[in-house]
């Protein structure tokens, strides 16, 4: 499989969507902050859906200014949206590398399932799958995968997505790490 590398962060900024709790804590400590700031940042980003550091009011103004200078919260961009009569939403999202992937939200009584993509294209060439006809380009980064959930939560509201499955474009086990 000839995978293109995932795109680098934009300039010198770090997309915080790509950091898990451990990496966020390490990032905070490396920048002179207490490790508990990681929990605060993750709550703002993932539980409240806030993408503007200025709105993160339990962080000091100094920290917010530093985050503004060196970090960002950058989800993929919606380039097309299709909503069916049953409420199913399909988004075509564009990554920083100008690749397009699909994300689908399926509402059901009592739950909402989000199907996210793990790769741009797919290398398995399954005869029944339209993604296979595109060929394989590259694995999506953590920020690009989490960014799909972030887009859905911003579009649908926090709490609408109760279940996430890796059943969009690509074979998830080929992007395990």
Buried (B, 14 or more C-beta within 10 A) or exposed (E): EEBEEBBEBEEEBBBBBBBEEEBBBBBBEEEEBEBEBBEBBBEBBBEEEBBEBEEBEEBEEEBBEBBEEEBBBBBBBBEEEEEEEEEBBBBBBBBBBEBBBBBBBBBEEEEBBBBBBBBBBBBEEEEEEEBBEBEBBBBBBBBBBBBBBBBBBEBBEEEBBEEBEBBBBBBBEBBEE
